[in-house]
Amino acid sequence: MTIFLTSLLLFIPKTLLASFLLHRLWPERTPTSLLLKLTGGFALGIGLSSALMLFGLRAGISPCGYARTEFWLSLLALALLSPRFYRFAKEMLRRPAAPFGFINELRSPVNWLTFLLLVAFLLSTTTFLYYAARHPHGLSDAWTIWNNLARYLYRSNDPTLLFDTTRYFRIHYDYPALYSLNVAATWCVLGSDSTRAPIAFTFLGIFAIPVALWAAVARHKGYAQSKLAALIALLTPSFGLTIGQYADVFVALYILLTGIFLSLYQHHHQRRFLLLAGLFAGLSAWTKNEGMLFLLSSGIIVAGLTLPRQLRHFAVFLAGAAAPLLVVVFFKASVSLQSDLASAPEQSLAFLLDPSRYLIISRAYLNAAWQFGDWPVGPVLALYAVLTGFSPRLSTSLPLLSLILLQQAGYFGIYLLTPHDLHWHLHTSLTRLLLQTYPLFLFWLFLALNAPEMEKTEPCCSPSTSATPT
């Protein structure tokens, strides 16, 4: 447990520094914005850290040499910034509703929701730790892809190893390395390749999602609705994915953050939100190959929102995505291995013209969606939607729904063209692909539904707020 807690603490410096960067770009000081910047800071911090480590390895810096240098420099930067943090905290404490005056909102008007949310958090944490202890090395993909690469890097401490695939074994050498580099860096600072480190890393990724969801829904629909959204997220675990120490949880976090900032752009028309949406969409591509599809999907949605009259806004989104995309291109060019999904054009055409494949994939989607989360979350959400009804402002949330559908349509197309056995491919991956867009689906649903608490949204996000372009 000591190593687990220490591993959690090791992510604090990069999280706080990245949160500071987000705050400089988005200086709003409402409670929900601070929580979004904290969860976004974690996501941005692990993305920046892994990207810089990749370039450090290419420059000849050893994995542990880089990781320890980054850690101590991060602590130094936090020490230098501590006067600013102190002044900020002092100012927030003087405000009537800050820093956490929303605690009063948490206690009313639905006390039982707050109690249930706390119970769900404790149960989810206990369950996660119990199953993680039973599977300390994660599941198959962790052994062969994610933790596998991290262990090679840590034990060899060789900066050239990552780029020479003849010297190590990894299924799917072209899979992005955000997860593996963060785990390797944590092991380097710990001085041990303890299984507790990737467990702690996964724990942070899992619970960042309901926190971000809670803060985002609270901005638009009030605290009761946000508690309900976070409660459903906590009660919908997929233990084979969360304890498996897979990167899909982090893809889900990046997809959710992208959707949140796209929603903020729709409400405020400020380009800073498009920059952040592009940044997090790009980081999803640095996490898993599915992120490349999501970057394309989100680019199409943003183009529909901005073009042709707001070309500069679309350019801002592209600027945010550019840096992570360059990291992905650099990594894949350095590894230079073909994707396992590539197939001959003749075979792809035959697959596209085969109606049985469409039927098989559609049935698999229906079954996976019905069984997702190991409890009837689909019927529960459908019943809640019938009881509350959809908001008259439903059209404002349609871009998020379009993004989800476009992403899943892309996955459908990949299944159509896969050279692998179709039944095997669906069985081993479809639940993970649904998990990736599930948090964003919850965010869209609670935005689209009527909320009895519209008066309890923060002033910055109420429907009457005017949007000022920035």
C-alpha positions in Angstrom: 0.0 0.0 0.0 2.9 2.4 0.7 4.2 1.9 -2.9 0.7 2.4 -4.2 0.3 5.7 -2.3 3.8 6.9 -3.3 3.0 6.1 -6.9 -0.1 8.3 -6.7 1.9 11.1 -5.2 4.5 11.0 -8.0 1.8 12.2 -10.5 1.1 15.3 -8.4 3.9 17.5 -9.7 3.1 17.0 -13.4 -0.6 17.3 -12.7 -0.2 20.6 -10.9 2.1 22.1 -13.4 -0.1 21.2 -16.3 -3.2 22.5 -14.4 -1.3 25.8 -13.9 -0.8 25.9 -17.7 -4.5 25.3 -18.3 -5.3 28.0 -15.7 -3.1 30.5 -17.6 -5.0 29.8 -20.8 -8.4 29.6 -19.1 -8.3 31.9 -16.0 -11.9 31.3 -14.9 -12.1 30.6 -11.1 -15.4 28.9 -10.6 -15.3 25.6 -8.6 -16.3 23.5 -11.7 -13.6 25.1 -13.9 -11.0 24.4 -11.2 -12.0 20.7 -11.1 -11.9 20.5 -14.9 -8.5 22.1 -14.9 -7.3 19.6 -12.3 -8.5 16.5 -14.2 -7.4 18.1 -17.5 -4.1 18.9 -15.8 -3.6 15.2 -15.1 -4.4 14.2 -18.7 -2.2 17.0 -20.1 0.6 16.3 -17.6 0.9 12.6 -18.5 0.8 13.5 -22.2 3.5 16.2 -22.0 5.7 14.0 -19.8 5.6 11.0 -22.1 6.1 13.1 -25.2 9.2 14.9 -23.7 10.5 11.5 -22.5 10.2 10.2 -26.1 12.3 13.0 -27.4 14.7 12.6 -24.5 15.2 9.0 -25.5 15.9 9.9 -29.1 18.4 12.5 -27.9 20.3 9.7 -26.0 19.1 10.4 -22.4 18.4 7.2 -20.5 14.8 6.5 -19.4 15.6 6.7 -15.7 18.0 9.7 -16.2 15.2 11.6 -17.9 12.4 10.5 -15.5 14.4 11.5 -12.4 15.5 14.8 -13.9 11.9 15.6 -14.9 10.7 14.8 -11.4 13.1 17.0 -9.6 12.7 19.8 -12.0 9.0 19.6 -11.6 9.4 19.9 -7.8 11.7 22.9 -8.3 9.1 24.5 -10.6 6.4 23.9 -8.0 8.6 25.5 -5.4 9.1 28.6 -7.5 5.4 28.8 -8.2 4.4 28.3 -4.6 4.0 32.0 -3.9 1.5 32.2 -6.8 -0.4 29.1 -5.5 -0.5 30.7 -2.0 -1.9 34.0 -3.3 -4.4 32.1 -5.4 -5.6 30.0 -2.4 -5.7 33.0 -0.1 -7.8 34.9 -2.7 -10.2 32.0 -3.2 -10.7 31.6 0.6 -11.8 35.2 0.9 -14.5 34.7 -1.7 -18.0 34.0 -0.3 -18.5 30.9 -2.5 -14.9 29.7 -2.7 -12.9 27.7 -2.8 -15.4 25.0 -2.2 -18.6 26.9 -1.3 -20.4 24.4 -3.6 -20.3 22.0 -0.6 -23.6 23.6 0.4 -25.0 22.6 -3.0 -23.7 19.1 -2.5 -25.9 18.8 0.6 -29.0 20.1 -1.1 -31.6 19.6 -2.4 -31.0 15.9 -2.8 -29.2 14.6 0.2 -29.6 10.9 -0.7 -27.8 11.5 -4.1 -24.8 12.8 -2.2 -24.8 9.9 0.1 -25.2 7.4 -2.8 -22.3 9.1 -4.7 -20.1 8.8 -1.6 -21.0 5.1 -1.2 -20.5 4.4 -4.9 -17.0 6.0 -4.7 -16.1 3.9 -1.7 -17.4 0.7 -3.2 -15.8 1.4 -6.6 -12.4 2.1 -4.9 -12.6 -1.0 -2.7 -13.7 -3.2 -5.6 -10.9 -1.8 -7.8 -8.3 -2.4 -5.2 -9.6 -5.9 -4.4 -9.5 -7.0 -8.0 -6.2 -5.2 -8.7 -4.7 -7.2 -5.9 -5.9 -10.4 -7.5 -4.5 -9.4 -10.8 -1.4 -7.3 -9.9 0.1 -7.6 -13.4 -3.1 -6.7 -15.1 -4.5 -8.8 -18.0 -3.2 -10.0 -21.3 -2.7 -6.7 -23.1 -0.8 -5.3 -20.1 1.6 -8.3 -20.2 2.2 -8.1 -24.0 1.8 -4.4 -24.8 1.6 -1.7 -22.2 3.5 -2.7 -19.0 5.6 -5.0 -21.2 7.3 -2.1 -23.0 7.6 -0.1 -19.7 9.4 -3.0 -18.1 11.8 -3.3 -21.0 12.6 0.4 -20.8 13.1 0.4 -17.0 15.2 -2.7 -16.8 17.4 -1.9 -19.7 17.6 1.8 -19.0 18.7 2.1 -22.6 17.5 5.1 -24.6 18.0 3.3 -28.0 15.9 0.2 -27.1 12.5 1.7 -27.9 13.5 2.5 -31.5 15.1 -0.9 -32.2 12.2 -3.4 -32.3 14.6 -6.4 -32.9 15.7 -6.1 -29.3 12.4 -6.6 -27.5 9.0 -8.3 -27.9 5.8 -6.3 -28.0 2.6 -7.2 -29.7 1.7 -4.2 -31.9 5.0 -2.3 -31.9 3.2 0.7 -33.5 0.9 1.2 -30.6 1.5 4.7 -29.1 3.6 4.8 -25.9 2.0 7.4 -23.6 0.9 4.7 -21.1 4.1 2.8 -21.2 6.4 5.8 -20.9 4.5 7.1 -17.8 4.7 3.7 -16.1 8.4 3.4 -16.9 9.1 6.9 -15.6 7.2 6.1 -12.4 9.3 2.9 -11.9 12.5 4.9 -12.5 11.6 7.4 -9.7 10.5 4.6 -7.4 13.6 2.6 -8.1 11.5 -0.6 -8.5 9.2 -2.0 -11.2 6.5 -2.7 -8.6 3.1 -3.7 -9.9 1.6 -1.1 -7.6 2.7 1.7 -10.0 0.6 0.8 -13.0 -2.3 0.0 -10.7 -2.0 3.6 -9.2 -1.7 5.1 -12.7 -4.9 3.2 -13.8 -6.7 4.2 -10.6 -6.1 7.9 -11.4 -7.3 7.6 -14.9 -10.4 5.7 -13.9 -11.5 8.2 -11.2 -10.6 11.3 -13.2 -13.5 10.4 -15.5 -16.4 10.8 -12.9 -14.8 13.9 -11.5 -14.6 15.6 -14.9 -18.1 14.4 -15.7 -19.4 15.8 -12.4 -17.8 19.2 -13.0 -18.9 19.4 -16.7 -22.5 18.5 -16.1 -22.7 20.8 -13.0 -21.8 23.8 -15.2 -24.8 23.2 -17.4 -27.5 21.3 -15.5 -26.8 21.8 -11.8 -25.3 19.8 -9.0 -28.0 17.2 -8.6 -27.8 16.2 -12.2 -24.0 16.2 -12.0 -24.1 13.9 -9.0 -26.4 11.5 -10.9 -24.1 11.5 -13.9 -21.0 10.7 -11.8 -23.0 8.1 -9.8 -23.9 6.2 -13.0 -20.3 6.4 -14.2 -19.0 5.0 -10.9 -21.7 2.2 -11.0 -20.7 1.1 -14.6 -17.4 -0.6 -14.2 -16.0 -3.0 -16.6 -13.6 -4.9 -14.4 -11.8 -6.7 -17.2 -10.8 -3.3 -18.6 -10.2 -1.2 -15.5 -8.0 -3.7 -13.6 -6.5 -4.9 -16.8 -4.2 -1.9 -16.9 -5.1 -1.1 -20.4 -4.8 2.3 -22.1 -8.5 2.4 -23.1 -9.4 4.2 -19.8 -7.1 7.1 -20.8 -8.5 7.2 -24.3 -12.0 7.5 -22.7 -10.7 10.4 -20.5 -9.3 12.3 -23.5 -12.4 11.7 -25.5 -14.5 13.1 -22.6 -12.3 16.1 -22.2 -12.5 16.9 -25.9 -16.3 16.7 -25.8 -16.4 18.9 -22.7 -14.3 21.7 -24.3 -16.3 21.4 -27.5 -19.4 22.0 -25.5 -17.8 25.0 -23.8 -16.9 26.4 -27.2 -20.5 26.1 -28.3 -21.7 28.0 -25.2 -19.0 30.8 -25.2 -17.5 30.8 -28.8 -14.1 31.3 -27.3 -11.2 29.9 -29.3 -9.3 28.8 -26.2 -11.7 26.0 -25.8 -11.1 24.8 -29.4 -7.4 24.9 -28.7 -7.9 22.6 -25.7 -10.3 20.3 -27.6 -7.7 19.9 -30.3 -5.0 19.3 -27.8 -6.9 16.5 -25.9 -8.1 15.0 -29.2 -4.5 14.9 -30.3 -3.4 13.3 -27.0 -5.9 10.5 -27.5 -4.0 9.6 -30.7 -0.8 9.5 -28.6 -2.5 7.0 -26.3 -4.0 4.4 -28.7 -4.4 4.0 -32.4 -8.1 4.5 -32.0 -7.3 8.1 -31.1 -6.2 8.8 -34.6 -9.8 8.0 -35.7 -11.1 10.2 -32.9 -8.9 13.0 -34.0 -10.3 12.7 -37.5 -13.9 12.5 -36.2 -13.6 15.5 -33.9 -12.0 17.5 -36.8 -15.0 16.8 -38.9 -17.4 17.9 -36.2 -15.4 21.1 -35.5 -15.2 21.8 -39.2 -19.0 21.5 -39.3 -19.3 24.0 -36.4 -16.8 26.6 -37.7 -16.5 26.4 -41.5 -16.7 28.3 -43.7 -17.3 31.5 -41.8 -14.9 30.9 -38.9 -11.8 29.5 -40.5 -9.6 30.9 -37.8 -11.5 29.0 -35.2 -11.0 25.8 -37.1 -7.3 26.6 -37.5 -7.1 27.0 -33.7 -8.4 23.4 -33.2 -5.8 22.2 -35.7 -3.1 24.1 -33.9 -4.1 22.4 -30.6 -3.9 18.9 -32.3 -0.7 19.6 -34.2 1.8 19.0 -31.4 0.4 15.6 -30.2 0.0 14.6 -33.8 3.7 15.4 -34.5 4.6 13.2 -31.5 2.6 10.3 -32.9 4.1 10.7 -36.4 7.6 10.9 -34.9 7.1 7.7 -32.9 5.5 5.7 -35.7 8.3 6.8 -38.1 10.9 5.8 -35.6 9.3 2.3 -35.1 8.3 2.0 -38.8 6.2 -1.1 -38.6 3.0 -1.8 -40.5 -0.4 -1.9 -38.7 -1.8 -5.3 -38.1 -5.1 -4.1 -39.6 -3.7 -3.6 -43.1 -5.1 -5.9 -45.8 -5.0 -6.3 -49.6 -7.4 -4.0 -51.6 -9.1 -7.0 -53.1 -9.7 -8.5 -49.7 -11.1 -5.2 -48.4 -13.5 -4.9 -51.3 -14.7 -8.4 -50.8 -15.3 -7.7 -47.1 -17.2 -4.5 -47.9 -19.5 -6.4 -50.3 -20.2 -9.2 -47.9 -23.6 -8.6 -46.2 -23.0 -11.2 -43.6 -20.3 -9.2 -42.0 -22.7 -6.2 -41.6 -25.1 -8.5 -39.8 -22.5 -10.1 -37.6 -21.1 -6.7 -36.5 -24.6 -5.2 -35.9 -25.6 -8.2 -33.7 -22.4 -7.9 -31.7 -22.9 -4.2 -31.2 -26.5 -4.8 -29.9 -25.3 -7.6 -27.5 -22.3 -5.6 -26.2 -24.3 -2.5 -25.7 -27.0 -4.4 -23.8 -24.5 -6.2 -21.5 -22.2 -3.2 -21.1 -21.1 -2.5 -17.5 -22.4 -5.8 -16.1 -25.7 -4.2 -15.1 -28.7 -3.0 -17.1 -27.4 0.6 -17.5 -29.0 0.9 -20.9 -32.6 0.3 -19.8 -32.0 2.5 -16.7 -30.8 5.4 -18.8 -33.6 4.9 -21.3 -36.2 5.0 -18.5 -34.6 8.1 -17.0 -34.8 9.8 -20.4 -38.5 8.9 -20.8 -39.3 10.3 -17.3 -37.4 13.6 -17.7 -37.8 14.2 -21.4 -35.3 15.9 -23.7 -34.5 19.6 -23.4 -35.9 22.1 -25.8 -32.3 23.1 -26.4 -31.5 19.6 -27.6 -29.9 20.9 -30.8 -27.0 22.4 -28.9 -25.9 18.9 -27.8 -26.2 17.3 -31.3 -22.5 17.9 -32.2 -21.5 15.7 -29.3 -23.9 12.9 -30.3 -22.7 13.2 -33.9 -19.1 12.8 -32.6 -20.0 9.6 -30.7 -21.9 8.2 -33.7 -19.1 9.1 -36.1 -16.5 7.5 -33.9 -18.5 4.3 -33.5 -19.2 4.3 -37.3 -15.5 4.4 -37.8 -15.1 1.4 -35.5 -17.8 -0.4 -37.5 -15.8 0.2 -40.7 -12.7 -1.1 -39.1 -14.5 -4.3 -38.2 -15.7 -4.6 -41.8 -12.2 -4.4 -43.1 -10.3 -6.3 -40.4 -8.1 -9.1 -41.8 -8.4 -11.0 -38.5 -11.2 -13.5 -37.7 -14.2 -11.2 -37.3 -15.8 -13.1 -34.4 -12.5 -13.1 -32.5 -11.9 -9.4 -33.2 -15.3 -8.4 -32.0 -15.1 -10.6 -28.9 -11.7 -9.2 -27.8 -12.2 -5.5 -28.5 -15.8 -4.3 -28.9 -16.4 -3.7 -25.2 -13.3 -1.7 -25.0 -14.4 0.5 -27.9 -17.7 1.1 -26.2 -16.0 2.1 -23.0 -13.9 4.7 -24.9 -17.0 6.7 -25.8 -19.2 5.8 -22.8 -18.2 8.8 -20.6 -18.8 11.2 -23.5 -22.2 9.5 -24.1 -23.2 10.1 -20.4 -22.1 13.8 -20.8 -24.2 14.2 -23.9 -27.2 12.5 -22.4 -27.3 14.7 -19.3 -26.9 17.8 -21.5 -29.7 16.7 -23.8 -32.2 15.8 -21.0 -34.4 18.2 -19.1 -33.0 19.1 -15.7 -35.2 20.3 -12.8 -32.2 22.4 -11.5 -31.4 24.8 -14.3 -31.4 27.7 -11.9 -28.5 26.1 -10.0 -26.0 26.2 -12.8 -23.1 28.5 -12.4 -23.6 32.0 -13.8 -20.9 31.4 -16.4 -22.8 28.6 -18.0 -26.5 29.4 -17.6 -28.5 29.5 -20.8 -28.9 33.3 -20.6 -25.2 34.0 -20.6 -24.0 35.9 -23.6 -21.0 34.5 -25.4 -18.0 36.7 -25.9 -15.6 35.5 -28.6 -11.9 35.4 -27.5 
